[in-house]
Every structure is written in C-alpha cells, then in structure tokens.
C-alpha cells in the first residue's frame, strides 16, 4: 500500500496555501540538491489557485521542467486543453521561464502519438520530484477512467504514458480520447499529491480504500502502489 498522509482542510484557501508551500519547498530542495526539478501537473479547478501563486515565486525556474499528468487529444487552442490551462495558470510571471513538456502532438490519434510522448517523458528528470493528481466523481485519476479502452494496459505496462479512450459520460464529456500517465508513471515520483474537494468525492475516495476492482475505481490502483509517498488533501 502507498505511504499515505491525509490532510483535511476547512477551506480551499487553506488547502491552496499548504499546497503552494509544499511545491515551493520541494522544487527549491530539488534545485539545491540536483540542479534541476521536475513537476507533473494536472488540470482542474482545485490546483489552479496554487499554480497562480507558484508562478510568482522567486524560484530558479530555468532549472524546472513542468510536464503534464494527462491530456485530451485536442489542439492547444481548444477550450478543454490542459496544455492551455497550464499555460494560463502556472506558466505565467516568473514561471514563464520553466521548460514545458506537453503531450499533444501532430499525430491524428493518441494511440499514434503515444510513442513520441513516451520518448519525451523518458527524457524528464526521474524520478519526478512531485506529481499532482486529481480525482473525478467516478474514481478516475489522471485519465485512468473506469473500464476505459487502454486502462488495463495502463495499469500493467512499465511505460510512463498510455493512450486511453474512455467511455463517454457526464464526467468525460464528449472528448474521450486522452493520453495519460500510466500507473508506473504515477509511481515514478518522489511525492504524489492527490487533491479532492467536496463530500461526494470524499465518499468515493473512502470507497477506493476498500477492497474492490481497480477497473471499477482506478484510484484503487494508485492507493495500492507499494512505497508510493502519497499525500491526500481534501477540502469542502
């Protein structure tokens, strides 16, 4: 099982302050010890305030590489692009000097583009210094969606990334084609941080800690990773 630390905050602001502080300290330490740092980031509303705060910090951003946890297979100009979201929240101000490793490429499908993305990610500083994860109301994390095409491969492969084609739902919306860190990719980090908000998602998280299929609730696979340092932050 993962080495689990749980912190439950009274507000999103409180969680943001704590997350931003951890990220600042982690990246600073990595630069001091290794002269380089790598951070893998997710989209979504939960980390956005921390990204915006982080972007103005006096870190040596030229030594930091930002990469993505997952991406919809859409152009960066698309309103649902995680790449666009990271550019508009984190990679502003001082953080604009960071290197940014993206996922979407010129291939028509995520499956066709997977090899190129894998090569990019193999070139990152490993293990990653910190990986920020979210969780959906269906128990997915990254783009590891329940019973998605490619999910079993993503849970079993030693590759860092995998193409995923999710089952269309209210959670996925109409854009089901994704590329995502695999379970091995998530495991390849010094520290993973899972952000959860709201009572409904907290209930799903508690269910994920119980016995059951990883295909039903993919987050279970992350929680079961041996020796993964995982911090779970929850706020209302």
C-alpha positions in Angstrom: 0.0 0.0 0.0 1.0 3.6 -0.6 2.7 5.5 2.3 -0.4 7.6 2.9 -0.7 11.0 4.6 -4.2 12.6 4.8 -4.9 16.2 5.5 -8.4 17.6 5.7 -8.7 21.4 5.4 -11.5 23.7 6.4 -11.4 25.7 3.1 -10.0 25.7 -0.4 -7.9 28.7 0.5 -6.3 26.8 3.4 -5.5 23.9 1.1 -4.1 26.2 -1.6 -1.7 27.8 0.9 -0.5 24.4 2.1 -0.1 23.0 -1.4 1.8 26.1 -2.7 4.2 25.9 0.3 4.9 22.2 -0.3 5.5 22.8 -4.0 7.8 25.7 -3.3 9.8 23.8 -0.8 10.0 20.6 -2.9 11.2 22.4 -6.0 13.7 24.6 -4.1 15.2 21.5 -2.5 15.4 19.6 -5.8 17.2 22.5 -7.4 19.6 22.8 -4.5 20.5 19.1 -4.5 20.2 18.1 -8.2 20.4 21.5 -10.0 17.1 20.5 -11.6 13.5 19.8 -10.7 10.5 18.1 -12.4 6.9 18.7 -11.6 4.0 16.9 -13.2 0.7 18.8 -13.1 -3.0 18.1 -13.6 -5.7 20.4 -14.9 -8.8 21.3 -12.9 -10.1 24.0 -10.5 -8.5 22.5 -7.4 -4.8 23.2 -8.2 -5.4 26.4 -10.2 -5.0 28.9 -7.3 -1.8 27.2 -6.1 -0.4 27.3 -9.7 -1.1 31.0 -9.9 0.6 31.7 -6.6 3.5 29.4 -7.5 4.0 31.3 -10.8 5.2 34.4 -8.9 7.7 32.8 -6.6 11.4 33.5 -6.8 12.5 30.1 -7.8 15.2 29.4 -10.4 12.5 28.5 -13.0 15.1 27.9 -15.7 16.0 24.7 -13.9 12.4 23.5 -13.5 10.6 21.3 -16.1 6.8 21.2 -16.0 5.1 18.2 -17.6 1.5 17.0 -17.8 -0.2 14.2 -16.0 -2.8 13.8 -18.8 -4.3 15.5 -21.8 -7.3 15.4 -24.0 -6.3 14.7 -27.6 -7.3 18.2 -28.7 -5.3 21.1 -30.1 -3.8 23.5 -27.5 -6.2 26.2 -28.7 -9.2 24.1 -27.6 -11.1 25.3 -24.6 -10.7 21.9 -22.9 -6.9 21.6 -23.4 -5.0 21.0 -20.2 -1.9 22.4 -22.0 -3.7 25.8 -22.4 -4.9 25.6 -18.8 -1.3 25.1 -17.5 0.0 27.9 -19.8 -2.7 30.3 -18.4 -2.3 29.5 -14.7 1.2 28.2 -13.9 3.4 29.3 -16.7 3.0 33.0 -16.2 5.1 35.7 -14.5 8.4 34.2 -13.2 7.3 30.7 -14.0 7.3 31.5 -17.7 11.0 30.6 -17.7 10.3 27.0 -16.9 10.5 24.3 -19.6 7.2 22.8 -20.5 6.9 19.2 -21.8 3.5 18.7 -23.4 1.6 15.6 -24.6 -0.5 16.6 -27.7 1.5 16.2 -30.9 0.8 16.1 -34.7 -0.4 12.5 -34.8 -4.1 12.1 -35.6 -4.8 9.8 -32.6 -3.5 9.5 -29.1 -2.5 5.9 -29.9 -0.4 7.0 -32.8 1.1 9.8 -30.8 1.9 7.6 -27.7 5.4 6.6 -28.8 6.5 10.3 -29.3 5.1 11.3 -25.9 6.8 8.3 -24.2 10.1 9.5 -25.7 9.6 13.0 -24.3 8.8 11.7 -20.8 11.7 9.3 -20.8 13.8 12.4 -21.2 12.5 14.1 -18.0 14.4 14.1 -14.7 13.4 10.8 -13.0 12.0 10.0 -10.6 9.8 13.1 -10.9 10.1 15.4 -7.9 6.4 15.9 -7.4 3.2 14.8 -9.2 -0.2 16.5 -8.7 -3.2 14.3 -9.2 -6.9 14.9 -9.1 -9.9 12.5 -8.8 -13.2 12.5 -10.5 -16.6 11.5 -9.1 -16.2 8.2 -10.9 -13.0 7.4 -9.1 -10.7 8.2 -12.1 -7.3 9.8 -11.6 -5.1 11.3 -14.4 -7.1 9.9 -17.4 -7.4 6.4 -16.0 -11.1 6.1 -16.3 -13.2 3.1 -15.2 -13.3 0.4 -17.9 -11.7 2.7 -20.5 -10.1 1.2 -23.6 -6.4 1.1 -22.6 -7.0 1.1 -18.9 -5.7 -2.5 -18.3 -2.6 -1.7 -20.3 -2.1 1.5 -18.4 -2.2 -0.4 -15.1 0.2 -3.1 -16.2 2.8 -1.6 -18.5 6.2 -0.3 -17.5 5.8 2.6 -20.0 5.3 6.1 -18.5 2.3 7.0 -20.7 -0.5 5.3 -22.4 -3.3 6.2 -24.8 -6.8 6.0 -23.3 -10.2 6.0 -24.8 -12.8 6.5 -22.1 -16.5 5.6 -22.1 -18.4 8.8 -22.8 -20.2 10.0 -19.7 -21.1 13.2 -17.8 -17.6 13.0 -16.3 -15.6 12.7 -19.6 -17.9 14.7 -21.8 -17.7 14.1 -25.5 -13.9 14.2 -25.6 -13.0 10.6 -24.7 -9.6 10.3 -26.4 -6.8 11.0 -23.9 -3.2 10.3 -23.2 -2.2 9.8 -19.6 0.5 8.8 -17.2 0.3 5.1 -16.6 0.3 3.6 -13.1 4.0 3.1 -13.5 4.3 6.7 -14.5 2.5 7.8 -11.4 4.7 5.6 -9.2 7.8 7.2 -10.7 7.7 10.2 -8.4 9.3 11.2 -5.1 6.0 12.6 -3.9 2.4 12.4 -5.2 -0.3 14.8 -4.0 -4.0 13.9 -4.6 -6.4 16.8 -4.4 -10.0 16.1 -3.6 -12.9 18.6 -2.9 -16.5 18.1 -1.7 -18.3 15.4 0.3 -19.3 13.4 -2.7 -15.7 12.9 -3.9 -14.5 12.2 -0.3 -17.0 9.3 -0.2 -15.6 7.9 -3.5 -12.1 8.2 -2.1 -13.1 6.3 1.1 -14.7 3.7 -1.1 -11.4 3.5 -3.1 -9.6 2.5 0.1 -11.8 -0.6 0.4 -11.5 -3.9 -1.3 -12.7 -4.0 -4.9 -11.8 -3.9 -8.5 -9.2 -1.3 -9.8 -11.1 -1.4 -13.1 -14.2 0.0 -11.3 -12.3 2.6 -9.3 -8.9 3.1 -10.9 -7.7 5.3 -8.0 -7.5 2.0 -6.0 -4.5 1.0 -8.1 -2.7 4.2 -7.0 -3.6 3.7 -3.4 -2.2 0.1 -3.6 1.2 1.1 -5.1 3.9 -0.1 -2.8 6.1 2.6 -1.3 4.5 5.5 -3.1 4.6 8.6 -0.9 1.1 9.9 -1.3 -0.4 12.9 0.3 -4.2 13.3 0.1 -5.6 16.8 0.6 -9.3 17.3 0.9 -11.4 20.5 1.3 -15.1 21.2 1.2 
